Structures are given as C-alpha cells and as structure tokens.
Amino acid sequence: MATELSIETVVNGQSVHATVPSNRTLSQFLRDDLGLTGTKVSCALELCGTCTVLLDGSPVSACTLLAAEIDGGDVLTVEGLAGSDGELDPLQRAFLDHGAFQCGFCTPGMLLTAKALLARDPDPSEETIREELHGNICRCTGYVPIVEAIQAAARELRR
Ligand code: FES
C-alpha cells in the first residue's frame, strides 16, 4: 500500500494543498484529482510528449513524474495558457490560425513544449523548433503547420 504524502504546489496560478499516494503520477493527479483533463496520456512511457506540462517553466512528462515530485513547484497545464479573461495565448491562436492540429491529442503537449521554448528563445530557427519538438509526436497533422504556428506566435510575441 502506498504511503500518503502531503504536497503544496501551484497549478495554473492557484495554490493547491493535497494529500496524494506516493505512487500517484502527476497526470493522474492533474486529471483525476484536479479535473484538468487537458493533459492527455498516450504512451505512458515518457516517449510521445502528449502529457507534457511545465514544472517551474521546464517541460516534464506528467505520465511518469510522481505527483509528490511537484511539491513546492509551479505547474502550468494547457488550461492555464489562456488569460483569466479567456483570451487565448498567442501560441493557441497561432495553432488555430495555421490548422496545426487534426485530432488535437498531441496539441496540449506541443503548446507547452513551445511555450517553454519561446520563453527562453524568442526567435528560434526552424531547426531549433524541430529539435525542441523531437519528443512530441503528432500522428496526424504532420509538423509543417505546427512549426509555422510556433514561428508565427514567436513573431507575434516579439512585436
Ligand atoms: Fe492528432 Fe497531432 S493532431 S496527433
């Protein structure tokens, strides 16, 4: 039986205090405990990038990271990208404008990987974007519109 652990964290700007089993994954915590089902799980082996969220600004795989490991950390999920007034993040707007998804299952992870990239490199080359996305697998759209959307969002953010 798993030990219960108390954690204090911030998720999408909100303080969260919770008790979690030591074996609970971050994806289970986000989806099942907090109802943040925008974080998707596919391979559950940290291979496909679908479950990517940001922990203290860096991409992590929520399928294998344990909820206990976010204690004291700051988590951003796709639900936290839009402003409190509902205005979409420039990345979300650019994905819409460029048709950068088909089924959309990979999109939350793509958006968060791109968010972290643009935070540290406001003008990434196409090569850098593709390299950054190497751990995020899209099974339907292909990467051209995704890369174009990230470039467009970068331009928008630099204005
Ligand atoms: Fe379907 Fe990327 S839009 S997996």
Backbone and ligand atoms as CSV (ligand in chain L), in Angstrom:
chain,resi,resn,atom,element,x,y,z
A,1,MET,N,N,0.839,-1.198,0.000
A,1,MET,CA,C,0.000,0.000,0.000
A,1,MET,C,C,0.876,1.251,0.000
A,2,ALA,N,N,0.504,2.229,-0.863
A,2,ALA,CA,C,1.328,3.429,-0.997
A,2,ALA,C,C,1.167,4.346,0.214
A,3,THR,N,N,2.264,4.982,0.571
A,3,THR,CA,C,2.243,5.975,1.638
A,3,THR,C,C,1.513,7.228,1.146
A,4,GLU,N,N,0.812,7.902,2.026
A,4,GLU,CA,C,0.159,9.164,1.659
A,4,GLU,C,C,1.112,10.316,1.960
A,5,LEU,N,N,1.239,11.231,1.005
A,5,LEU,CA,C,2.149,12.362,1.171
A,5,LEU,C,C,1.381,13.664,0.998
A,6,SER,N,N,1.770,14.656,1.778
A,6,SER,CA,C,1.127,15.962,1.691
A,6,SER,C,C,1.967,16.849,0.760
A,7,ILE,N,N,1.325,17.491,-0.200
A,7,ILE,CA,C,2.066,18.377,-1.100
A,7,ILE,C,C,1.419,19.758,-1.156
A,8,GLU,N,N,2.291,20.740,-1.341
A,8,GLU,CA,C,1.867,22.134,-1.558
A,8,GLU,C,C,2.434,22.539,-2.904
A,9,THR,N,N,1.568,22.970,-3.782
A,9,THR,CA,C,2.041,23.312,-5.111
A,9,THR,C,C,1.193,24.445,-5.681
A,10,VAL,N,N,1.613,24.940,-6.811
A,10,VAL,CA,C,0.805,25.928,-7.533
A,10,VAL,C,C,0.508,25.329,-8.903
A,11,VAL,N,N,-0.763,25.295,-9.273
A,11,VAL,CA,C,-1.151,24.777,-10.580
A,11,VAL,C,C,-1.941,25.866,-11.305
A,12,ASN,N,N,-1.402,26.292,-12.424
A,12,ASN,CA,C,-2.044,27.353,-13.220
A,12,ASN,C,C,-2.360,28.587,-12.362
A,13,GLY,N,N,-1.400,28.926,-11.500
A,13,GLY,CA,C,-1.534,30.136,-10.694
A,13,GLY,C,C,-2.349,29.991,-9.427
A,14,GLN,N,N,-2.911,28.805,-9.202
A,14,GLN,CA,C,-3.728,28.580,-7.991
A,14,GLN,C,C,-2.952,27.705,-7.001
A,15,SER,N,N,-2.965,28.100,-5.725
A,15,SER,CA,C,-2.322,27.265,-4.713
A,15,SER,C,C,-3.128,25.992,-4.514
A,16,VAL,N,N,-2.422,24.886,-4.418
A,16,VAL,CA,C,-3.090,23.599,-4.210
A,16,VAL,C,C,-2.387,22.882,-3.064
A,17,HIS,N,N,-3.180,22.450,-2.101
A,17,HIS,CA,C,-2.664,21.631,-0.998
A,17,HIS,C,C,-3.405,20.316,-1.090
A,18,ALA,N,N,-2.658,19.231,-1.177
A,18,ALA,CA,C,-3.318,17.937,-1.373
A,18,ALA,C,C,-2.550,16.821,-0.688
A,19,THR,N,N,-3.245,15.736,-0.454
A,19,THR,CA,C,-2.612,14.520,0.049
A,19,THR,C,C,-2.699,13.483,-1.058
A,20,VAL,N,N,-1.544,12.944,-1.432
A,20,VAL,CA,C,-1.522,12.018,-2.576
A,20,VAL,C,C,-0.783,10.738,-2.191
A,21,PRO,N,N,-1.203,9.610,-2.766
A,21,PRO,CA,C,-0.422,8.384,-2.572
A,21,PRO,C,C,0.956,8.558,-3.214
A,22,SER,N,N,1.969,7.960,-2.627
A,22,SER,CA,C,3.341,8.160,-3.124
A,22,SER,C,C,3.519,7.651,-4.549
A,23,ASN,N,N,2.639,6.756,-5.006
A,23,ASN,CA,C,2.785,6.220,-6.367
A,23,ASN,C,C,1.854,6.898,-7.379
A,24,ARG,N,N,1.196,8.003,-6.982
A,24,ARG,CA,C,0.279,8.676,-7.906
A,24,ARG,C,C,1.086,9.497,-8.905
A,25,THR,N,N,0.801,9.335,-10.178
A,25,THR,CA,C,1.552,10.125,-11.160
A,25,THR,C,C,0.969,11.533,-11.243
A,26,LEU,N,N,1.772,12.409,-11.808
A,26,LEU,CA,C,1.297,13.787,-11.975
A,26,LEU,C,C,0.088,13.820,-12.909
A,27,SER,N,N,0.092,13.004,-13.956
A,27,SER,CA,C,-1.065,13.009,-14.874
A,27,SER,C,C,-2.328,12.552,-14.149
A,28,GLN,N,N,-2.220,11.543,-13.288
A,28,GLN,CA,C,-3.392,11.104,-12.512
A,28,GLN,C,C,-3.856,12.231,-11.589
A,29,PHE,N,N,-2.897,12.877,-10.958
A,29,PHE,CA,C,-3.234,13.965,-10.036
A,29,PHE,C,C,-3.950,15.099,-10.772
A,30,LEU,N,N,-3.386,15.493,-11.917
A,30,LEU,CA,C,-3.988,16.602,-12.661
A,30,LEU,C,C,-5.365,16.223,-13.191
A,31,ARG,N,N,-5.459,15.066,-13.814
A,31,ARG,CA,C,-6.700,14.677,-14.487
A,31,ARG,C,C,-7.780,14.208,-13.501
A,32,ASP,N,N,-7.396,13.311,-12.598
A,32,ASP,CA,C,-8.406,12.664,-11.747
A,32,ASP,C,C,-8.693,13.451,-10.465
A,33,ASP,N,N,-7.662,14.099,-9.916
A,33,ASP,CA,C,-7.883,14.819,-8.653
A,33,ASP,C,C,-8.287,16.276,-8.901
A,34,LEU,N,N,-7.651,16.907,-9.891
A,34,LEU,CA,C,-7.938,18.328,-10.128
A,34,LEU,C,C,-8.897,18.551,-11.293
A,35,GLY,N,N,-9.219,17.502,-12.037
A,35,GLY,CA,C,-10.160,17.639,-13.152
A,35,GLY,C,C,-9.564,18.364,-14.354
A,36,LEU,N,N,-8.239,18.444,-14.421
A,36,LEU,CA,C,-7.584,19.138,-15.529
A,36,LEU,C,C,-7.283,18.119,-16.632
A,37,THR,N,N,-8.324,17.768,-17.375
A,37,THR,CA,C,-8.204,16.684,-18.343
A,37,THR,C,C,-7.594,17.121,-19.675
A,38,GLY,N,N,-7.184,18.378,-19.747
A,38,GLY,CA,C,-6.475,18.823,-20.958
A,38,GLY,C,C,-5.142,18.123,-21.119
A,39,THR,N,N,-4.564,17.668,-20.030
A,39,THR,CA,C,-3.319,16.897,-20.097
A,39,THR,C,C,-3.666,15.481,-20.527
A,40,LYS,N,N,-3.176,15.096,-21.706
A,40,LYS,CA,C,-3.505,13.779,-22.261
A,40,LYS,C,C,-2.395,12.774,-21.968
A,41,VAL,N,N,-2.770,11.509,-21.942
A,41,VAL,CA,C,-1.785,10.443,-21.740
A,41,VAL,C,C,-1.920,9.466,-22.890
A,42,SER,N,N,-0.799,9.147,-23.501
A,42,SER,CA,C,-0.824,8.188,-24.610
A,42,SER,C,C,0.086,7.009,-24.313
A,43,CYS,N,N,1.406,7.184,-24.463
A,43,CYS,CA,C,2.296,6.015,-24.305
A,43,CYS,C,C,2.484,5.635,-22.842
A,44,ALA,N,N,2.397,6.625,-21.933
A,44,ALA,CA,C,2.641,6.417,-20.501
A,44,ALA,C,C,4.046,5.894,-20.221
A,45,LEU,N,N,4.947,6.137,-21.159
A,45,LEU,CA,C,6.340,5.684,-21.013
A,45,LEU,C,C,7.331,6.829,-21.208
A,46,GLU,N,N,6.813,8.062,-21.220
A,46,GLU,CA,C,7.673,9.237,-21.382
A,46,GLU,C,C,8.342,9.260,-22.767
A,47,LEU,N,N,7.609,8.781,-23.769
A,47,LEU,CA,C,8.195,8.695,-25.111
A,47,LEU,C,C,7.511,9.592,-26.135
A,48,CYS,N,N,6.223,9.948,-25.931
A,48,CYS,CA,C,5.495,10.597,-27.025
A,48,CYS,C,C,5.234,12.084,-26.802
A,49,GLY,N,N,5.431,12.597,-25.587
A,49,GLY,CA,C,5.272,14.024,-25.340
A,49,GLY,C,C,3.843,14.505,-25.143
A,50,THR,N,N,2.878,13.613,-25.307
A,50,THR,CA,C,1.474,14.025,-25.217
A,50,THR,C,C,1.136,14.627,-23.856
A,51,CYS,N,N,1.749,14.104,-22.809
A,51,CYS,CA,C,1.394,14.519,-21.437
A,51,CYS,C,C,2.245,15.665,-20.922
A,52,THR,N,N,2.984,16.328,-21.818
A,52,THR,CA,C,3.905,17.383,-21.380
A,52,THR,C,C,3.190,18.519,-20.661
A,53,VAL,N,N,3.696,18.870,-19.488
A,53,VAL,CA,C,3.276,20.094,-18.785
A,53,VAL,C,C,4.566,20.803,-18.373
A,54,LEU,N,N,4.445,22.027,-17.882
A,54,LEU,CA,C,5.638,22.738,-17.430
A,54,LEU,C,C,5.724,22.706,-15.911
A,55,LEU,N,N,6.900,22.365,-15.422
A,55,LEU,CA,C,7.181,22.431,-13.991
A,55,LEU,C,C,8.289,23.459,-13.816
A,56,ASP,N,N,7.970,24.541,-13.113
A,56,ASP,CA,C,8.911,25.658,-12.961
A,56,ASP,C,C,9.463,26.093,-14.325
A,57,GLY,N,N,8.581,26.096,-15.312
A,57,GLY,CA,C,8.929,26.602,-16.638
A,57,GLY,C,C,9.568,25.596,-17.582
A,58,SER,N,N,9.868,24.402,-17.098
A,58,SER,CA,C,10.515,23.405,-17.956
A,58,SER,C,C,9.557,22.267,-18.274
A,59,PRO,N,N,9.610,21.744,-19.507
A,59,PRO,CA,C,8.728,20.634,-19.872
A,59,PRO,C,C,9.063,19.368,-19.083
A,60,VAL,N,N,8.019,18.697,-18.596
A,60,VAL,CA,C,8.174,17.399,-17.920
A,60,VAL,C,C,7.057,16.481,-18.419
A,61,SER,N,N,7.285,15.187,-18.278
A,61,SER,CA,C,6.286,14.199,-18.677
A,61,SER,C,C,5.424,13.856,-17.466
A,62,ALA,N,N,4.156,14.243,-17.535
A,62,ALA,CA,C,3.263,14.025,-16.393
A,62,ALA,C,C,2.893,12.550,-16.226
A,63,CYS,N,N,3.187,11.725,-17.244
A,63,CYS,CA,C,2.817,10.302,-17.137
A,63,CYS,C,C,3.728,9.534,-16.210
A,64,THR,N,N,4.976,9.998,-16.074
A,64,THR,CA,C,5.910,9.247,-15.225
A,64,THR,C,C,6.352,10.037,-13.993
A,65,LEU,N,N,6.288,11.358,-14.058
A,65,LEU,CA,C,6.642,12.136,-12.869
A,65,LEU,C,C,5.610,11.865,-11.780
A,66,LEU,N,N,6.058,11.736,-10.573
A,66,LEU,CA,C,5.112,11.490,-9.479
A,66,LEU,C,C,4.547,12.808,-8.965
A,67,ALA,N,N,3.299,12.768,-8.551
A,67,ALA,CA,C,2.668,13.976,-8.009
A,67,ALA,C,C,3.492,14.525,-6.843
A,68,ALA,N,N,4.063,13.627,-6.051
A,68,ALA,CA,C,4.847,14.064,-4.890
A,68,ALA,C,C,6.047,14.910,-5.308
A,69,GLU,N,N,6.510,14.712,-6.542
A,69,GLU,CA,C,7.693,15.433,-7.006
A,69,GLU,C,C,7.402,16.891,-7.370
A,70,ILE,N,N,6.143,17.274,-7.426
A,70,ILE,CA,C,5.851,18.684,-7.716
A,70,ILE,C,C,5.690,19.491,-6.436
A,71,ASP,N,N,5.910,18.864,-5.302
A,71,ASP,CA,C,5.801,19.583,-4.029
A,71,ASP,C,C,6.717,20.810,-4.065
A,72,GLY,N,N,6.151,21.981,-3.816
A,72,GLY,CA,C,6.936,23.220,-3.828
A,72,GLY,C,C,7.125,23.805,-5.213
A,73,GLY,N,N,6.595,23.140,-6.219
A,73,GLY,CA,C,6.802,23.595,-7.594
A,73,GLY,C,C,5.615,24.360,-8.160
A,74,ASP,N,N,5.818,24.845,-9.361
A,74,ASP,CA,C,4.810,25.640,-10.052
A,74,ASP,C,C,4.520,24.944,-11.384
A,75,VAL,N,N,3.276,24.496,-11.546
A,75,VAL,CA,C,2.908,23.695,-12.712
A,75,VAL,C,C,2.014,24.513,-13.642
A,76,LEU,N,N,2.296,24.419,-14.931
A,76,LEU,CA,C,1.421,25.033,-15.933
A,76,LEU,C,C,0.909,23.927,-16.849
A,77,THR,N,N,-0.418,23.843,-16.975
A,77,THR,CA,C,-1.036,22.906,-17.907
A,77,THR,C,C,-1.713,23.714,-19.014
A,78,VAL,N,N,-2.243,23.013,-19.998
A,78,VAL,CA,C,-2.864,23.721,-21.122
A,78,VAL,C,C,-4.024,24.606,-20.653
A,79,GLU,N,N,-4.673,24.222,-19.560
A,79,GLU,CA,C,-5.799,25.028,-19.057
A,79,GLU,C,C,-5.326,26.394,-18.560
A,80,GLY,N,N,-4.035,26.501,-18.253
A,80,GLY,CA,C,-3.515,27.759,-17.720
A,80,GLY,C,C,-2.931,28.674,-18.782
A,81,LEU,N,N,-3.003,28.275,-20.043
A,81,LEU,CA,C,-2.388,29.093,-21.094
A,81,LEU,C,C,-3.192,30.357,-21.407
A,82,ALA,N,N,-4.496,30.220,-21.490
A,82,ALA,CA,C,-5.329,31.381,-21.805
A,82,ALA,C,C,-5.357,32.331,-20.613
A,83,GLY,N,N,-5.575,33.603,-20.890
A,83,GLY,CA,C,-5.675,34.589,-19.811
A,83,GLY,C,C,-6.938,34.378,-18.990
A,84,SER,N,N,-7.011,35.029,-17.823
A,84,SER,CA,C,-8.187,34.849,-16.964
A,84,SER,C,C,-9.453,35.373,-17.651
A,85,ASP,N,N,-9.265,36.277,-18.635
A,85,ASP,CA,C,-10.411,36.784,-19.383
A,85,ASP,C,C,-10.769,35.864,-20.552
A,86,GLY,N,N,-10.067,34.730,-20.656
A,86,GLY,CA,C,-10.369,33.778,-21.723
A,86,GLY,C,C,-9.614,34.038,-23.012
A,87,GLU,N,N,-8.822,35.121,-23.026
A,87,GLU,CA,C,-8.067,35.404,-24.252
A,87,GLU,C,C,-6.983,34.355,-24.459
A,88,LEU,N,N,-6.968,33.794,-25.676
A,88,LEU,CA,C,-6.032,32.709,-25.944
A,88,LEU,C,C,-4.592,33.200,-25.912
A,89,ASP,N,N,-3.692,32.299,-25.509
A,89,ASP,CA,C,-2.263,32.554,-25.611
A,89,ASP,C,C,-1.932,32.694,-27.103
A,90,PRO,N,N,-0.958,33.540,-27.456
A,90,PRO,CA,C,-0.578,33.672,-28.872
A,90,PRO,C,C,-0.277,32.321,-29.534
A,91,LEU,N,N,0.257,31.379,-28.792
A,91,LEU,CA,C,0.512,30.049,-29.366
A,91,LEU,C,C,-0.804,29.352,-29.716
A,92,GLN,N,N,-1.771,29.423,-28.828
A,92,GLN,CA,C,-3.070,28.795,-29.111
A,92,GLN,C,C,-3.717,29.443,-30.341
A,93,ARG,N,N,-3.648,30.765,-30.407
A,93,ARG,CA,C,-4.235,31.492,-31.533
A,93,ARG,C,C,-3.543,31.076,-32.835
A,94,ALA,N,N,-2.203,30.978,-32.784
A,94,ALA,CA,C,-1.451,30.620,-33.999
A,94,ALA,C,C,-1.746,29.173,-34.420
A,95,PHE,N,N,-1.914,28.258,-33.460
A,95,PHE,CA,C,-2.262,26.872,-33.822
A,95,PHE,C,C,-3.617,26.843,-34.525
A,96,LEU,N,N,-4.552,27.654,-34.041
A,96,LEU,CA,C,-5.859,27.731,-34.698
A,96,LEU,C,C,-5.716,28.311,-36.102
A,97,ASP,N,N,-4.993,29.419,-36.205
A,97,ASP,CA,C,-4.868,30.114,-37.488
A,97,ASP,C,C,-4.165,29.258,-38.541
A,98,HIS,N,N,-3.250,28.396,-38.115
A,98,HIS,CA,C,-2.459,27.591,-39.056
A,98,HIS,C,C,-2.990,26.163,-39.211
A,99,GLY,N,N,-4.114,25.863,-38.575
A,99,GLY,CA,C,-4.631,24.496,-38.676
A,99,GLY,C,C,-3.603,23.483,-38.192
A,100,ALA,N,N,-2.957,23.791,-37.055
A,100,ALA,CA,C,-1.829,22.981,-36.605
A,100,ALA,C,C,-2.258,21.766,-35.785
A,101,PHE,N,N,-3.439,21.281,-36.005
A,101,PHE,CA,C,-3.880,20.043,-35.355
A,101,PHE,C,C,-4.992,19.420,-36.165
A,102,GLN,N,N,-5.164,18.145,-35.959
A,102,GLN,CA,C,-6.261,17.432,-36.621
A,102,GLN,C,C,-7.092,16.784,-35.526
A,103,CYS,N,N,-6.597,15.695,-34.920
A,103,CYS,CA,C,-7.356,15.124,-33.797
A,103,CYS,C,C,-7.149,15.949,-32.534
A,104,GLY,N,N,-6.006,16.639,-32.429
A,104,GLY,CA,C,-5.736,17.508,-31.296
A,104,GLY,C,C,-5.163,16.823,-30.071
A,105,PHE,N,N,-4.948,15.526,-30.143
A,105,PHE,CA,C,-4.499,14.816,-28.946
A,105,PHE,C,C,-3.094,15.240,-28.514
A,106,CYS,N,N,-2.257,15.557,-29.502
A,106,CYS,CA,C,-0.883,15.965,-29.168
A,106,CYS,C,C,-0.781,17.438,-28.813
A,107,THR,N,N,-1.841,18.207,-29.085
A,107,THR,CA,C,-1.748,19.668,-29.045
A,107,THR,C,C,-1.373,20.241,-27.664
A,108,PRO,N,N,-1.966,19.780,-26.557
A,108,PRO,CA,C,-1.557,20.363,-25.271
A,108,PRO,C,C,-0.053,20.231,-25.017
A,109,GLY,N,N,0.486,19.060,-25.306
A,109,GLY,CA,C,1.925,18.864,-25.113
A,109,GLY,C,C,2.746,19.719,-26.045
A,110,MET,N,N,2.309,19.827,-27.299
A,110,MET,CA,C,3.013,20.677,-28.273
A,110,MET,C,C,3.034,22.130,-27.786
A,111,LEU,N,N,1.878,22.604,-27.343
A,111,LEU,CA,C,1.767,24.002,-26.909
A,111,LEU,C,C,2.704,24.286,-25.733
A,112,LEU,N,N,2.769,23.361,-24.799
A,112,LEU,CA,C,3.578,23.613,-23.609
A,112,LEU,C,C,5.073,23.491,-23.904
A,113,THR,N,N,5.438,22.565,-24.770
A,113,THR,CA,C,6.841,22.491,-25.193
A,113,THR,C,C,7.228,23.785,-25.899
A,114,ALA,N,N,6.341,24.272,-26.773
A,114,ALA,CA,C,6.617,25.512,-27.498
A,114,ALA,C,C,6.658,26.713,-26.550
A,115,LYS,N,N,5.780,26.697,-25.548
A,115,LYS,CA,C,5.747,27.794,-24.569
A,115,LYS,C,C,7.110,27.916,-23.862
A,116,ALA,N,N,7.648,26.784,-23.444
A,116,ALA,CA,C,8.950,26.794,-22.759
A,116,ALA,C,C,10.046,27.252,-23.709
A,117,LEU,N,N,9.972,26.817,-24.954
A,117,LEU,CA,C,10.989,27.226,-25.930
A,117,LEU,C,C,10.973,28.736,-26.121
A,118,LEU,N,N,9.786,29.305,-26.371
A,118,LEU,CA,C,9.707,30.741,-26.652
A,118,LEU,C,C,10.065,31.587,-25.434
A,119,ALA,N,N,9.903,31.017,-24.250
A,119,ALA,CA,C,10.276,31.762,-23.038
A,119,ALA,C,C,11.793,31.934,-22.955
A,120,ARG,N,N,12.530,30.973,-23.487
A,120,ARG,CA,C,13.992,31.117,-23.392
A,120,ARG,C,C,14.628,31.535,-24.709
A,121,ASP,N,N,13.887,31.388,-25.816
A,121,ASP,CA,C,14.415,31.783,-27.122
A,121,ASP,C,C,13.271,32.420,-27.921
A,122,PRO,N,N,13.180,33.755,-27.905
A,122,PRO,CA,C,12.040,34.418,-28.547
A,122,PRO,C,C,12.080,34.358,-30.074
A,123,ASP,N,N,13.215,33.968,-30.657
A,123,ASP,CA,C,13.320,33.945,-32.122
A,123,ASP,C,C,14.016,32.654,-32.569
A,124,PRO,N,N,13.382,31.512,-32.307
A,124,PRO,CA,C,14.057,30.240,-32.624
A,124,PRO,C,C,14.036,29.958,-34.130
A,125,SER,N,N,15.092,29.341,-34.617
A,125,SER,CA,C,15.130,28.926,-36.026
A,125,SER,C,C,14.194,27.728,-36.210
A,126,GLU,N,N,13.876,27.445,-37.488
A,126,GLU,CA,C,13.050,26.266,-37.755
A,126,GLU,C,C,13.729,25.005,-37.218
A,127,GLU,N,N,15.052,24.957,-37.394
A,127,GLU,CA,C,15.803,23.784,-36.920
A,127,GLU,C,C,15.672,23.631,-35.397
A,128,THR,N,N,15.775,24.760,-34.699
A,128,THR,CA,C,15.641,24.720,-33.232
A,128,THR,C,C,14.251,24.251,-32.827
A,129,ILE,N,N,13.226,24.768,-33.521
A,129,ILE,CA,C,11.849,24.360,-33.195
A,129,ILE,C,C,11.682,22.860,-33.415
A,130,ARG,N,N,12.158,22.372,-34.543
A,130,ARG,CA,C,12.024,20.935,-34.844
A,130,ARG,C,C,12.786,20.085,-33.834
A,131,GLU,N,N,13.950,20.577,-33.445
A,131,GLU,CA,C,14.749,19.847,-32.450
A,131,GLU,C,C,13.993,19.799,-31.115
A,132,GLU,N,N,13.414,20.945,-30.756
A,132,GLU,CA,C,12.688,21.028,-29.482
A,132,GLU,C,C,11.480,20.092,-29.471
A,133,LEU,N,N,10.868,19.914,-30.639
A,133,LEU,CA,C,9.659,19.082,-30.732
A,133,LEU,C,C,9.974,17.603,-30.930
A,134,HIS,N,N,11.260,17.232,-30.882
A,134,HIS,CA,C,11.591,15.847,-31.226
A,134,HIS,C,C,10.909,14.851,-30.283
A,135,GLY,N,N,10.585,15.287,-29.074
A,135,GLY,CA,C,9.940,14.380,-28.129
A,135,GLY,C,C,8.422,14.468,-28.135
A,136,ASN,N,N,7.868,15.268,-29.036
A,136,ASN,CA,C,6.409,15.413,-29.138
A,136,ASN,C,C,5.954,14.819,-30.464
A,137,ILE,N,N,5.251,13.724,-30.398
A,137,ILE,CA,C,4.858,13.020,-31.619
A,137,ILE,C,C,3.443,13.416,-32.031
A,138,CYS,N,N,3.307,13.842,-33.312
A,138,CYS,CA,C,1.991,14.090,-33.899
A,138,CYS,C,C,1.715,12.972,-34.891
A,139,ARG,N,N,0.573,12.353,-34.748
A,139,ARG,CA,C,0.254,11.206,-35.595
A,139,ARG,C,C,-0.588,11.586,-36.800
A,140,CYS,N,N,-1.103,12.821,-36.845
A,140,CYS,CA,C,-1.963,13.127,-37.989
A,140,CYS,C,C,-1.615,14.355,-38.793
A,141,THR,N,N,-1.333,15.475,-38.169
A,141,THR,CA,C,-1.225,16.707,-38.946
A,141,THR,C,C,0.080,16.786,-39.722
A,142,GLY,N,N,1.134,16.212,-39.166
A,142,GLY,CA,C,2.461,16.478,-39.709
A,142,GLY,C,C,2.974,17.730,-39.036
A,143,TYR,N,N,4.236,18.000,-39.210
A,143,TYR,CA,C,4.859,19.033,-38.393
A,143,TYR,C,C,4.920,20.408,-39.059
A,144,VAL,N,N,4.678,20.473,-40.372
A,144,VAL,CA,C,4.832,21.767,-41.060
A,144,VAL,C,C,3.924,22.843,-40.445
A,145,PRO,N,N,2.604,22.598,-40.323
A,145,PRO,CA,C,1.772,23.669,-39.743
A,145,PRO,C,C,2.091,23.947,-38.272
A,146,ILE,N,N,2.555,22.941,-37.569
A,146,ILE,CA,C,2.914,23.156,-36.158
A,146,ILE,C,C,4.122,24.088,-36.061
A,147,VAL,N,N,5.133,23.814,-36.886
A,147,VAL,CA,C,6.329,24.667,-36.875
A,147,VAL,C,C,5.957,26.083,-37.325
A,148,GLU,N,N,5.123,26.180,-38.368
A,148,GLU,CA,C,4.715,27.511,-38.845
A,148,GLU,C,C,3.950,28.267,-37.759
A,149,ALA,N,N,3.123,27.572,-37.034
A,149,ALA,CA,C,2.351,28.222,-35.963
A,149,ALA,C,C,3.275,28.739,-34.865
A,150,ILE,N,N,4.272,27.964,-34.525
A,150,ILE,CA,C,5.203,28.399,-33.470
A,150,ILE,C,C,6.006,29.610,-33.949
A,151,GLN,N,N,6.397,29.592,-35.223
A,151,GLN,CA,C,7.117,30.754,-35.768
A,151,GLN,C,C,6.220,31.994,-35.756
A,152,ALA,N,N,4.945,31.807,-36.097
A,152,ALA,CA,C,4.010,32.944,-36.113
A,152,ALA,C,C,3.796,33.480,-34.696
A,153,ALA,N,N,3.666,32.588,-33.738
A,153,ALA,CA,C,3.483,33.028,-32.344
A,153,ALA,C,C,4.729,33.769,-31.863
A,154,ALA,N,N,5.890,33.289,-32.258
A,154,ALA,CA,C,7.137,33.953,-31.854
A,154,ALA,C,C,7.162,35.369,-32.420
A,155,ARG,N,N,6.768,35.500,-33.688
A,155,ARG,CA,C,6.738,36.850,-34.306
A,155,ARG,C,C,5.772,37.753,-33.546
A,156,GLU,N,N,4.603,37.217,-33.231
A,156,GLU,CA,C,3.591,37.990,-32.513
A,156,GLU,C,C,4.114,38.440,-31.146
A,157,LEU,N,N,4.788,37.548,-30.457
A,157,LEU,CA,C,5.288,37.870,-29.115
A,157,LEU,C,C,6.431,38.879,-29.163
A,158,ARG,N,N,7.126,38.956,-30.285
A,158,ARG,CA,C,8.249,39.909,-30.391
A,158,ARG,C,C,7.779,41.300,-30.778
A,159,ARG,N,N,6.520,41.432,-31.209
A,159,ARG,CA,C,6.045,42.744,-31.660
A,159,ARG,C,C,5.920,43.742,-30.536
L,1,FES,FE1,FE,-3.585,14.274,-33.980
L,1,FES,FE2,FE,-1.251,15.603,-33.568
L,1,FES,S1,S,-3.186,16.425,-34.280
L,1,FES,S2,S,-1.734,13.570,-33.045
